């Protein structure tokens, strides 16, 4: 992925921090928490959240809350996850089909996994 081009295409100014955040999210196979991203960048909390709000506004990042923490991923495709209430393992699942929704951007389903049952 050409991150500079990606940001330009979404009318977002290119900064080293924004490039690094997108690089981190692009290289991850699962959503990342603030703490996981912050451990790889040099930014304060306010700067981080301002950038994430900008990314979400432009539709390039999707976030969801789990256990009072926000998790982030690139918004370049619909995804659904099952999160175990006991071990907190996150598993990618098939997107549910909902008659009430034109499209689903992301879905989180919580319950108890087979390993914890």
N, CA, C and O atoms as a Tinker XYZ file with bonds, in Angstrom:
   468  protein
     1  N      0.840000   -1.183000    0.000000    73     2
     2  CA     0.000000    0.000000    0.000000    64     1     3
     3  C      0.879000    1.239000    0.000000    63     2     4     5
     4  O      1.804000    1.351000    0.804000    81     3
     5  N      0.594000    2.157000   -0.891000    73     3     6
     6  CA     1.265000    3.452000   -0.913000    64     5     7
     7  C      0.485000    4.365000    0.027000    63     6     8     9
     8  O     -0.546000    4.919000   -0.354000    81     7
     9  N      0.971000    4.519000    1.237000    73     7    10
    10  CA     0.235000    5.228000    2.282000    64     9    11
    11  C      0.057000    6.704000    1.949000    63    10    12    13
    12  O     -1.017000    7.257000    2.186000    81    11
    13  N      1.068000    7.345000    1.412000    73    11    14
    14  CA     0.933000    8.761000    1.042000    64    13    15
    15  C     -0.178000    8.937000    0.015000    63    14    16    17
    16  O     -1.009000    9.837000    0.143000    81    15
    17  N     -0.194000    8.096000   -0.985000    73    15    18
    18  CA    -1.231000    8.160000   -2.020000    64    17    19
    19  C     -2.603000    7.880000   -1.401000    63    18    20    21
    20  O     -3.585000    8.548000   -1.726000    81    19
    21  N     -2.664000    6.886000   -0.506000    73    19    22
    22  CA    -3.901000    6.516000    0.177000    64    21    23
    23  C     -4.477000    7.711000    0.937000    63    22    24    25
    24  O     -5.670000    7.997000    0.835000    81    23
    25  N     -3.629000    8.408000    1.698000    73    23    26
    26  CA    -4.090000    9.578000    2.446000    64    25    27
    27  C     -4.505000   10.701000    1.504000    63    26    28    29
    28  O     -5.527000   11.349000    1.728000    81    27
    29  N     -3.725000   10.937000    0.452000    73    27    30
    30  CA    -4.071000   11.962000   -0.536000    64    29    31
    31  C     -5.427000   11.680000   -1.182000    63    30    32    33
    32  O     -6.232000   12.594000   -1.358000    81    31
    33  N     -5.680000   10.432000   -1.532000    73    31    34
    34  CA    -6.946000   10.056000   -2.164000    64    33    35
    35  C     -8.147000   10.331000   -1.264000    63    34    36    37
    36  O     -9.265000   10.501000   -1.751000    81    35
    37  N     -7.919000   10.375000    0.043000    73    35    38
    38  CA    -8.991000   10.638000    1.002000    64    37    39
    39  C     -8.943000   12.074000    1.539000    63    38    40    41
    40  O     -9.579000   12.395000    2.543000    81    39
    41  N     -8.180000   12.927000    0.853000    73    39    42
    42  CA    -8.065000   14.353000    1.236000    64    41    43
    43  C     -7.617000   14.553000    2.673000    63    42    44    45
    44  O     -8.126000   15.416000    3.388000    81    43
    45  N     -6.653000   13.735000    3.083000    73    43    46
    46  CA    -6.074000   13.851000    4.424000    64    45    47
    47  C     -4.611000   14.234000    4.263000    63    46    48    49
    48  O     -3.862000   13.588000    3.529000    81    47
    49  N     -4.216000   15.291000    4.959000    73    47    50
    50  CA    -2.832000   15.727000    4.912000    64    49    51
    51  C     -1.894000   14.639000    5.416000    63    50    52    53
    52  O     -2.198000   13.925000    6.371000    81    51
    53  N     -0.764000   14.530000    4.761000    73    51    54
    54  CA     0.215000   13.501000    5.115000    64    53    55
    55  C      1.143000   14.031000    6.198000    63    54    56    57
    56  O      1.752000   15.091000    6.049000    81    55
    57  N      1.242000   13.276000    7.296000    73    55    58
    58  CA     2.211000   13.570000    8.356000    64    57    59
    59  C      2.890000   12.245000    8.706000    63    58    60    61
    60  O      2.332000   11.178000    8.448000    81    59
    61  N      4.077000   12.303000    9.285000    73    59    62
    62  CA     4.739000   11.049000    9.676000    64    61    63
    63  C      3.894000   10.197000   10.627000    63    62    64    65
    64  O      3.882000    8.971000   10.516000    81    63
    65  N      3.183000   10.846000   11.565000    73    63    66
    66  CA     2.360000   10.103000   12.513000    64    65    67
    67  C      1.203000    9.407000   11.798000    63    66    68    69
    68  O      0.938000    8.232000   12.056000    81    67
    69  N      0.519000   10.107000   10.914000    73    67    70
    70  CA    -0.594000    9.512000   10.181000    64    69    71
    71  C     -0.116000    8.345000    9.321000    63    70    72    73
    72  O     -0.776000    7.309000    9.245000    81    71
    73  N      1.025000    8.519000    8.681000    73    71    74
    74  CA     1.582000    7.424000    7.879000    64    73    75
    75  C      1.854000    6.202000    8.753000    63    74    76    77
    76  O      1.549000    5.074000    8.364000    81    75
    77  N      2.422000    6.428000    9.924000    73    75    78
    78  CA     2.773000    5.322000   10.825000    64    77    79
    79  C      1.525000    4.608000   11.336000    63    78    80    81
    80  O      1.501000    3.379000   11.404000    81    79
    81  N      0.487000    5.366000   11.695000    73    79    82
    82  CA    -0.748000    4.748000   12.186000    64    81    83
    83  C     -1.368000    3.877000   11.101000    63    82    84    85
    84  O     -1.772000    2.745000   11.368000    81    83
    85  N     -1.443000    4.398000    9.877000    73    83    86
    86  CA    -2.017000    3.627000    8.771000    64    85    87
    87  C     -1.161000    2.390000    8.483000    63    86    88    89
    88  O     -1.689000    1.312000    8.208000    81    87
    89  N      0.154000    2.553000    8.548000    73    87    90
    90  CA     1.060000    1.412000    8.338000    64    89    91
    91  C      0.805000    0.318000    9.372000    63    90    92    93
    92  O      0.751000   -0.862000    9.026000    81    91
    93  N      0.650000    0.703000   10.632000    73    91    94
    94  CA     0.396000   -0.254000   11.716000    64    93    95
    95  C     -0.932000   -0.971000   11.504000    63    94    96    97
    96  O     -1.004000   -2.195000   11.612000    81    95
    97  N     -1.980000   -0.212000   11.202000    73    95    98
    98  CA    -3.294000   -0.815000   10.986000    64    97    99
    99  C     -3.301000   -1.715000    9.756000    63    98   100   101
   100  O     -3.934000   -2.771000    9.760000    81    99
   101  N     -2.601000   -1.301000    8.707000    73    99   102
   102  CA    -2.546000   -2.076000    7.472000    64   101   103
   103  C     -1.819000   -3.406000    7.658000    63   102   104   105
   104  O     -2.139000   -4.389000    6.990000    81   103
   105  N     -0.848000   -3.435000    8.560000    73   103   106
   106  CA    -0.061000   -4.649000    8.759000    64   105   107
   107  C     -0.685000   -5.618000    9.772000    63   106   108   109
   108  O     -0.171000   -6.716000    9.983000    81   107
   109  N     -1.784000   -5.208000   10.390000    73   107   110
   110  CA    -2.412000   -6.058000   11.405000    64   109   111
   111  C     -3.545000   -6.892000   10.809000    63   110   112   113
   112  O     -4.294000   -6.426000    9.951000    81   111
   113  N     -3.652000   -8.119000   11.277000    73   111   114
   114  CA    -4.721000   -9.016000   10.840000    64   113   115
   115  C     -5.968000   -8.891000   11.700000    63   114   116   117
   116  O     -6.998000   -9.494000   11.396000    81   115
   117  N     -5.883000   -8.116000   12.766000    73   115   118
   118  CA    -7.028000   -7.958000   13.659000    64   117   119
   119  C     -7.064000   -6.524000   14.186000    63   118   120   121
   120  O     -6.062000   -5.814000   14.106000    81   119
   121  N     -8.201000   -6.094000   14.719000    73   119   122
   122  CA    -8.301000   -4.737000   15.262000    64   121   123
   123  C     -7.297000   -4.534000   16.401000    63   122   124   125
   124  O     -6.988000   -5.458000   17.154000    81   123
   125  N     -6.803000   -3.308000   16.503000    73   123   126
   126  CA    -5.817000   -2.976000   17.531000    64   125   127
   127  C     -6.375000   -1.936000   18.494000    63   126   128   129
   128  O     -7.133000   -1.052000   18.094000    81   127
   129  N     -5.999000   -2.046000   19.753000    73   127   130
   130  CA    -6.419000   -1.078000   20.764000    64   129   131
   131  C     -5.488000    0.134000   20.748000    63   130   132   133
   132  O     -4.421000    0.117000   20.134000    81   131
   133  N     -5.920000    1.170000   21.431000    73   131   134
   134  CA    -5.103000    2.370000   21.600000    64   133   135
   135  C     -3.732000    1.989000   22.151000    63   134   136   137
   136  O     -2.706000    2.436000   21.637000    81   135
   137  N     -3.716000    1.165000   23.192000    73   135   138
   138  CA    -2.448000    0.772000   23.825000    64   137   139
   139  C     -1.530000    0.036000   22.853000    63   138   140   141
   140  O     -0.319000    0.257000   22.850000    81   139
   141  N     -2.100000   -0.832000   22.034000    73   139   142
   142  CA    -1.295000   -1.593000   21.076000    64   141   143
   143  C     -0.692000   -0.676000   20.008000    63   142   144   145
   144  O      0.455000   -0.857000   19.598000    81   143
   145  N     -1.470000    0.296000   19.571000    73   143   146
   146  CA    -0.958000    1.242000   18.567000    64   145   147
   147  C      0.043000    2.187000   19.205000    63   146   148   149
   148  O      1.103000    2.448000   18.636000    81   147
   149  N     -0.286000    2.704000   20.389000    73   147   150
   150  CA     0.592000    3.661000   21.066000    64   149   151
   151  C      1.962000    3.073000   21.370000    63   150   152   153
   152  O      2.953000    3.803000   21.387000    81   151
   153  N      2.039000    1.768000   21.609000    73   151   154
   154  CA     3.328000    1.141000   21.904000    64   153   155
   155  C      4.272000    1.182000   20.695000    63   154   156   157
   156  O      5.471000    0.939000   20.834000    81   155
   157  N      3.725000    1.493000   19.504000    73   155   158
   158  CA     4.532000    1.521000   18.285000    64   157   159
   159  C      4.735000    2.920000   17.714000    63   158   160   161
   160  O      5.413000    3.086000   16.700000    81   159
   161  N      4.150000    3.926000   18.362000    73   159   162
   162  CA     4.288000    5.305000   17.875000    64   161   163
   163  C      4.696000    6.221000   19.013000    63   162   164   165
   164  O      4.653000    5.845000   20.184000    81   163
   165  N      5.091000    7.429000   18.645000    73   163   166
   166  CA     5.439000    8.437000   19.635000    64   165   167
   167  C      4.425000    9.575000   19.508000    63   166   168   169
   168  O      4.620000   10.509000   18.730000    81   167
   169  N      3.345000    9.486000   20.278000    73   167   170
   170  CA     2.301000   10.509000   20.227000    64   169   171
   171  C      1.581000   10.564000   21.559000    63   170   172   173
   172  O      1.530000    9.580000   22.296000    81   171
   173  N      1.028000   11.726000   21.857000    73   171   174
   174  CA     0.233000   11.816000   23.075000    64   173   175
   175  C     -1.201000   11.394000   22.770000    63   174   176   177
   176  O     -1.587000   11.248000   21.610000    81   175
   177  N     -1.966000   11.206000   23.809000    73   175   178
   178  CA    -3.329000   10.694000   23.687000    64   177   179
   179  C     -4.215000   11.596000   22.828000    63   178   180   181
   180  O     -4.958000   11.109000   21.976000    81   179
   181  N     -4.138000   12.895000   23.048000    73   179   182
   182  CA    -4.968000   13.848000   22.306000    64   181   183
   183  C     -4.664000   13.797000   20.815000    63   182   184   185
   184  O     -5.583000   13.750000   19.997000    81   183
   185  N     -3.399000   13.805000   20.457000    73   183   186
   186  CA    -3.004000   13.755000   19.050000    64   185   187
   187  C     -3.465000   12.458000   18.411000    63   186   188   189
   188  O     -3.959000   12.457000   17.283000    81   187
   189  N     -3.308000   11.368000   19.118000    73   187   190
   190  CA    -3.749000   10.078000   18.599000    64   189   191
   191  C     -5.245000   10.103000   18.307000    63   190   192   193
   192  O     -5.664000    9.766000   17.200000    81   191
   193  N     -6.058000   10.503000   19.294000    73   191   194
   194  CA    -7.509000   10.475000   19.123000    64   193   195
   195  C     -7.985000   11.470000   18.058000    63   194   196   197
   196  O     -8.954000   11.190000   17.352000    81   195
   197  N     -7.337000   12.598000   17.933000    73   195   198
   198  CA    -7.699000   13.543000   16.861000    64   197   199
   199  C     -7.486000   12.906000   15.488000    63   198   200   201
   200  O     -8.321000   13.046000   14.595000    81   199
   201  N     -6.382000   12.217000   15.329000    73   199   202
   202  CA    -6.113000   11.557000   14.056000    64   201   203
   203  C     -7.104000   10.427000   13.795000    63   202   204   205
   204  O     -7.562000   10.259000   12.665000    81   203
   205  N     -7.436000    9.659000   14.815000    73   203   206
   206  CA    -8.395000    8.577000   14.631000    64   205   207
   207  C     -9.775000    9.120000   14.278000    63   206   208   209
   208  O    -10.473000    8.537000   13.448000    81   207
   209  N    -10.179000   10.233000   14.898000    73   207   210
   210  CA   -11.457000   10.862000   14.550000    64   209   211
   211  C    -11.454000   11.326000   13.098000    63   210   212   213
   212  O    -12.451000   11.172000   12.393000    81   211
   213  N    -10.347000   11.888000   12.655000    73   211   214
   214  CA   -10.218000   12.324000   11.267000    64   213   215
   215  C    -10.320000   11.127000   10.325000    63   214   216   217
   216  O    -11.025000   11.191000    9.317000    81   215
   217  N     -9.632000   10.052000   10.639000    73   215   218
   218  CA    -9.678000    8.848000    9.810000    64   217   219
   219  C    -11.097000    8.271000    9.749000    63   218   220   221
   220  O    -11.558000    7.854000    8.687000    81   219
   221  N    -11.784000    8.252000   10.895000    73   219   222
   222  CA   -13.153000    7.727000   10.915000    64   221   223
   223  C    -14.095000    8.628000   10.112000    63   222   224   225
   224  O    -14.971000    8.138000    9.399000    81   223
   225  N    -13.914000    9.919000   10.229000    73   223   226
   226  CA   -14.746000   10.875000    9.479000    64   225   227
   227  C    -14.622000   10.640000    7.975000    63   226   228   229
   228  O    -15.600000   10.772000    7.239000    81   227
   229  N    -13.437000   10.298000    7.528000    73   227   230
   230  CA   -13.186000   10.062000    6.106000    64   229   231
   231  C    -13.426000    8.604000    5.699000    63   230   232   233
   232  O    -13.235000    8.240000    4.539000    81   231
   233  N    -13.843000    7.779000    6.652000    73   231   234
   234  CA   -14.216000    6.403000    6.355000    64   233   235
   235  C    -13.070000    5.444000    6.100000    63   234   236   237
   236  O    -13.270000    4.370000    5.533000    81   235
   237  N    -11.862000    5.828000    6.517000    73   235   238
   238  CA   -10.743000    4.914000    6.279000    64   237   239
   239  C    -10.418000    4.044000    7.491000    63   238   240   241
   240  O     -9.654000    3.085000    7.386000    81   239
   241  N    -11.003000    4.383000    8.641000    73   239   242
   242  CA   -10.817000    3.587000    9.852000    64   241   243
   243  C    -12.182000    3.334000   10.481000    63   242   244   245
   244  O    -13.045000    4.211000   10.505000    81   243
   245  N    -12.356000    2.125000   10.986000    73   243   246
   246  CA   -13.568000    1.739000   11.702000    64   245   247
   247  C    -13.154000    1.408000   13.127000    63   246   248   249
   248  O    -12.121000    0.778000   13.355000    81   247
   249  N    -13.974000    1.841000   14.088000    73   247   250
   250  CA   -13.658000    1.519000   15.481000    64   249   251
   251  C    -14.861000    0.854000   16.142000    63   250   252   253
   252  O    -16.002000    1.011000   15.706000    81   251
   253  N    -14.574000    0.111000   17.199000    73   251   254
   254  CA   -15.623000   -0.453000   18.032000    64   253   255
   255  C    -15.088000   -0.544000   19.442000    63   254   256   257
   256  O    -13.878000   -0.502000   19.668000    81   255
   257  N    -16.006000   -0.670000   20.397000    73   255   258
   258  CA   -15.617000   -0.737000   21.799000    64   257   259
   259  C    -15.781000   -2.160000   22.314000    63   258   260   261
   260  O    -16.769000   -2.839000   22.033000    81   259
   261  N    -14.780000   -2.586000   23.076000    73   259   262
   262  CA   -14.824000   -3.897000   23.724000    64   261   263
   263  C    -14.155000   -3.763000   25.080000    63   262   264   265
   264  O    -13.015000   -3.306000   25.170000    81   263
   265  N    -14.843000   -4.152000   26.117000    73   263   266
   266  CA   -14.307000   -4.077000   27.488000    64   265   267
   267  C    -13.797000   -2.688000   27.819000    63   266   268   269
   268  O    -12.719000   -2.540000   28.394000    81   267
   269  N    -14.564000   -1.671000   27.459000    73   267   270
   270  CA   -14.258000   -0.263000   27.738000    64   269   271
   271  C    -12.998000    0.235000   27.034000    63   270   272   273
   272  O    -12.389000    1.214000   27.464000    81   271
   273  N    -12.610000   -0.439000   25.953000    73   271   274
   274  CA   -11.466000   -0.020000   25.142000    64   273   275
   275  C    -11.923000    0.105000   23.699000    63   274   276   277
   276  O    -12.727000   -0.695000   23.221000    81   275
   277  N    -11.408000    1.109000   23.009000    73   275   278
   278  CA   -11.681000    1.232000   21.586000    64   277   279
   279  C    -10.656000    0.422000   20.804000    63   278   280   281
   280  O     -9.473000    0.390000   21.143000    81   279
   281  N    -11.132000   -0.223000   19.763000    73   279   282
   282  CA   -10.288000   -0.976000   18.850000    64   281   283
   283  C    -10.466000   -0.400000   17.456000    63   282   284   285
   284  O    -11.558000    0.034000   17.089000    81   283
   285  N     -9.391000   -0.399000   16.685000    73   283   286
   286  CA    -9.375000    0.242000   15.377000    64   285   287
   287  C     -8.864000   -0.714000   14.307000    63   286   288   289
   288  O     -8.018000   -1.572000   14.558000    81   287
   289  N     -9.413000   -0.534000   13.090000    73   287   290
   290  CA    -8.925000   -1.253000   11.929000    64   289   291
   291  C     -9.219000   -0.412000   10.696000    63   290   292   293
   292  O    -10.066000    0.481000   10.723000    81   291
   293  N     -8.513000   -0.711000    9.623000    73   291   294
   294  CA    -8.784000   -0.010000    8.370000    64   293   295
   295  C    -10.188000   -0.359000    7.908000    63   294   296   297
   296  O    -10.633000   -1.498000    8.048000    81   295
   297  N    -10.873000    0.618000    7.362000    73   295   298
   298  CA   -12.255000    0.437000    6.923000    64   297   299
   299  C    -12.357000    0.039000    5.471000    63   298   300   301
   300  O    -13.310000    0.430000    4.796000    81   299
   301  N    -11.407000   -0.727000    4.967000    73   299   302
   302  CA   -11.381000   -1.072000    3.549000    64   301   303
   303  C    -12.138000   -2.355000    3.224000    63   302   304   305
   304  O    -11.921000   -2.951000    2.169000    81   303
   305  N    -13.001000   -2.775000    4.099000    73   303   306
   306  CA   -13.807000   -3.964000    3.845000    64   305   307
   307  C    -14.620000   -4.310000    5.074000    63   306   308   309
   308  O    -14.162000   -4.134000    6.202000    81   307
   309  N    -15.818000   -4.798000    4.854000    73   307   310
   310  CA   -16.672000   -5.167000    5.977000    64   309   311
   311  C    -16.091000   -6.386000    6.685000    63   310   312   313
   312  O    -15.591000   -7.314000    6.049000    81   311
   313  N    -16.167000   -6.365000    8.011000    73   311   314
   314  CA   -15.658000   -7.471000    8.818000    64   313   315
   315  C    -16.605000   -7.723000    9.985000    63   314   316   317
   316  O    -17.315000   -6.824000   10.435000    81   315
   317  N    -16.601000   -8.938000   10.457000    73   315   318
   318  CA   -17.382000   -9.291000   11.643000    64   317   319
   319  C    -16.496000  -10.124000   12.562000    63   318   320   321
   320  O    -15.628000  -10.869000   12.107000    81   319
   321  N    -16.732000   -9.980000   13.858000    73   319   322
   322  CA   -15.913000  -10.671000   14.847000    64   321   323
   323  C    -16.786000  -11.288000   15.927000    63   322   324   325
   324  O    -17.838000  -10.761000   16.287000    81   323
   325  N    -16.313000  -12.427000   16.435000    73   323   326
   326  CA   -16.886000  -13.031000   17.628000    64   325   327
   327  C    -15.883000  -12.797000   18.745000    63   326   328   329
   328  O    -14.697000  -13.086000   18.585000    81   327
   329  N    -16.350000  -12.272000   19.884000    73   327   330
   330  CA   -15.476000  -11.997000   21.027000    64   329   331
   331  C    -15.968000  -12.821000   22.207000    63   330   332   333
   332  O    -17.122000  -12.710000   22.621000    81   331
   333  N    -15.077000  -13.652000   22.744000    73   331   334
   334  CA   -15.424000  -14.491000   23.890000    64   333   335
   335  C    -15.471000  -13.640000   25.158000    63   334   336   337
   336  O    -14.543000  -12.885000   25.445000    81   335
   337  N    -16.559000  -13.772000   25.910000    73   335   338
   338  CA   -16.718000  -13.022000   27.163000    64   337   339
   339  C    -15.764000  -13.484000   28.254000    63   338   340   341
   340  O    -15.515000  -12.746000   29.207000    81   339
   341  N    -15.225000  -14.696000   28.129000    73   339   342
   342  CA   -14.355000  -15.244000   29.173000    64   341   343
   343  C    -12.876000  -15.020000   28.851000    63   342   344   345
   344  O    -12.154000  -14.401000   29.632000    81   343
   345  N    -12.427000  -15.526000   27.694000    73   343   346
   346  CA   -10.997000  -15.417000   27.363000    64   345   347
   347  C    -10.676000  -14.196000   26.498000    63   346   348   349
   348  O     -9.507000  -13.871000   26.291000    81   347
   349  N    -11.704000  -13.529000   25.999000    73   347   350
   350  CA   -11.579000  -12.298000   25.189000    64   349   351
   351  C    -10.902000  -12.520000   23.837000    63   350   352   353
   352  O    -10.464000  -11.564000   23.196000    81   351
   353  N    -10.816000  -13.765000   23.409000    73   351   354
   354  CA   -10.246000  -14.055000   22.101000    64   353   355
   355  C    -11.169000  -13.481000   21.021000    63   354   356   357
   356  O    -12.391000  -13.600000   21.104000    81   355
   357  N    -10.558000  -12.857000   20.004000    73   355   358
   358  CA   -11.302000  -12.280000   18.890000    64   357   359
   359  C    -11.131000  -13.196000   17.684000    63   358   360   361
   360  O    -10.007000  -13.503000   17.289000    81   359
   361  N    -12.241000  -13.630000   17.102000    73   359   362
   362  CA   -12.234000  -14.508000   15.941000    64   361   363
   363  C    -13.011000  -13.854000   14.810000    63   362   364   365
   364  O    -14.120000  -13.364000   15.019000    81   363
   365  N    -12.438000  -13.845000   13.622000    73   363   366
   366  CA   -13.144000  -13.316000   12.459000    64   365   367
   367  C    -14.221000  -14.309000   12.047000    63   366   368   369
   368  O    -13.969000  -15.510000   11.952000    81   367
   369  N    -15.427000  -13.796000   11.802000    73   367   370
   370  CA   -16.544000  -14.634000   11.373000    64   369   371
   371  C    -17.151000  -14.063000   10.102000    63   370   372   373
   372  O    -16.793000  -12.967000    9.672000    81   371
   373  N    -18.063000  -14.805000    9.509000    73   371   374
   374  CA   -18.728000  -14.346000    8.300000    64   373   375
   375  C    -19.680000  -13.196000    8.646000    63   374   376   377
   376  O    -20.324000  -13.200000    9.696000    81   375
   377  N    -19.755000  -12.222000    7.751000    73   375   378
   378  CA   -20.644000  -11.077000    7.951000    64   377   379
   379  C    -22.094000  -11.566000    7.991000    63   378   380   381
   380  O    -22.534000  -12.286000    7.096000    81   379
   381  N    -22.836000  -11.171000    9.035000    73   379   382
   382  CA   -24.247000  -11.574000    9.076000    64   381   383
   383  C    -25.059000  -10.804000    8.027000    63   382   384   385
   384  O    -24.753000   -9.651000    7.724000    81   383
   385  N    -26.072000  -11.435000    7.487000    73   383   386
   386  CA   -26.963000  -10.789000    6.520000    64   385   387
   387  C    -28.159000  -10.227000    7.279000    63   386   388   389
   388  O    -28.896000  -10.972000    7.925000    81   387
   389  N    -28.349000   -8.931000    7.200000    73   387   390
   390  CA   -29.438000   -8.275000    7.904000    64   389   391
   391  C    -30.388000   -7.636000    6.905000    63   390   392   393
   392  O    -29.969000   -6.840000    6.065000    81   391
   393  N    -31.653000   -7.979000    6.993000    73   391   394
   394  CA   -32.648000   -7.385000    6.105000    64   393   395
   395  C    -32.798000   -5.889000    6.368000    63   394   396   397
   396  O    -33.125000   -5.129000    5.456000    81   395
   397  N    -32.564000   -5.467000    7.594000    73   395   398
   398  CA   -32.771000   -4.076000    7.993000    64   397   399
   399  C    -31.650000   -3.138000    7.558000    63   398   400   401
   400  O    -31.798000   -1.920000    7.659000    81   399
   401  N    -30.547000   -3.672000    7.082000    73   399   402
   402  CA   -29.387000   -2.841000    6.748000    64   401   403
   403  C    -29.023000   -2.986000    5.275000    63   402   404   405
   404  O    -28.986000   -4.089000    4.729000    81   403
   405  N    -28.756000   -1.843000    4.647000    73   403   406
   406  CA   -28.320000   -1.858000    3.251000    64   405   407
   407  C    -26.931000   -2.476000    3.151000    63   406   408   409
   408  O    -26.664000   -3.282000    2.259000    81   407
   409  N    -26.054000   -2.096000    4.065000    73   407   410
   410  CA   -24.717000   -2.679000    4.117000    64   409   411
   411  C    -24.245000   -2.693000    5.563000    63   410   412   413
   412  O    -24.649000   -1.855000    6.369000    81   411
   413  N    -23.400000   -3.638000    5.878000    73   411   414
   414  CA   -22.834000   -3.755000    7.219000    64   413   415
   415  C    -21.358000   -3.411000    7.124000    63   414   416   417
   416  O    -20.622000   -4.012000    6.342000    81   415
   417  N    -20.924000   -2.429000    7.931000    73   415   418
   418  CA   -19.528000   -1.998000    7.927000    64   417   419
   419  C    -18.696000   -2.870000    8.849000    63   418   420   421
   420  O    -17.583000   -3.268000    8.506000    81   419
   421  N    -19.245000   -3.164000   10.024000    73   419   422
   422  CA   -18.574000   -4.051000   10.966000    64   421   423
   423  C    -19.613000   -4.604000   11.929000    63   422   424   425
   424  O    -20.673000   -4.010000   12.124000    81   423
   425  N    -19.298000   -5.749000   12.529000    73   423   426
   426  CA   -20.212000   -6.371000   13.482000    64   425   427
   427  C    -19.400000   -7.061000   14.570000    63   426   428   429
   428  O    -18.385000   -7.700000   14.290000    81   427
   429  N    -19.852000   -6.929000   15.804000    73   427   430
   430  CA   -19.232000   -7.584000   16.938000    64   429   431
   431  C    -20.302000   -8.452000   17.589000    63   430   432   433
   432  O    -21.364000   -7.958000   17.965000    81   431
   433  N    -20.024000   -9.731000   17.720000    73   431   434
   434  CA   -20.928000  -10.649000   18.375000    64   433   435
   435  C    -20.193000  -11.195000   19.590000    63   434   436   437
   436  O    -19.063000  -11.672000   19.482000    81   435
   437  N    -20.842000  -11.122000   20.743000    73   435   438
   438  CA   -20.211000  -11.570000   21.975000    64   437   439
   439  C    -20.902000  -12.827000   22.495000    63   438   440   441
   440  O    -22.098000  -13.030000   22.288000    81   439
   441  N    -20.138000  -13.644000   23.158000    73   439   442
   442  CA   -20.659000  -14.872000   23.742000    64   441   443
   443  C    -19.525000  -15.659000   24.368000    63   442   444   445
   444  O    -18.502000  -15.083000   24.737000    81   443
   445  N    -19.687000  -16.953000   24.492000    73   443   446
   446  CA   -18.659000  -17.818000   25.071000    64   445   447
   447  C    -18.175000  -18.769000   23.999000    63   446   448   449
   448  O    -18.976000  -19.478000   23.389000    81   447
   449  N    -16.866000  -18.793000   23.760000    73   447   450
   450  CA   -16.292000  -19.648000   22.724000    64   449   451
   451  C    -16.323000  -21.118000   23.144000    63   450   452   453
   452  O    -16.532000  -21.432000   24.316000    81   451
   453  N    -16.118000  -21.997000   22.194000    73   451   454
   454  CA   -16.147000  -23.443000   22.467000    64   453   455
   455  C    -15.053000  -23.846000   23.444000    63   454   456   457
   456  O    -15.248000  -24.768000   24.236000    81   455
   457  N    -13.902000  -23.173000   23.406000    73   455   458
   458  CA   -12.804000  -23.498000   24.316000    64   457   459
   459  C    -13.109000  -23.167000   25.761000    63   458   460   461
   460  O    -12.556000  -23.797000   26.662000    81   459
   461  N    -13.965000  -22.207000   26.004000    73   459   462
   462  CA   -14.307000  -21.789000   27.366000    64   461   463
   463  C    -15.614000  -22.394000   27.863000    63   462   464   465
   464  O    -15.947000  -22.282000   29.043000    81   463
   465  N    -16.344000  -23.026000   26.975000    73   463   466
   466  CA   -17.654000  -23.577000   27.326000    64   465   467
   467  C    -17.534000  -24.686000   28.339000    63   466   468
   468  O    -18.543000  -25.262000   28.746000    81   467
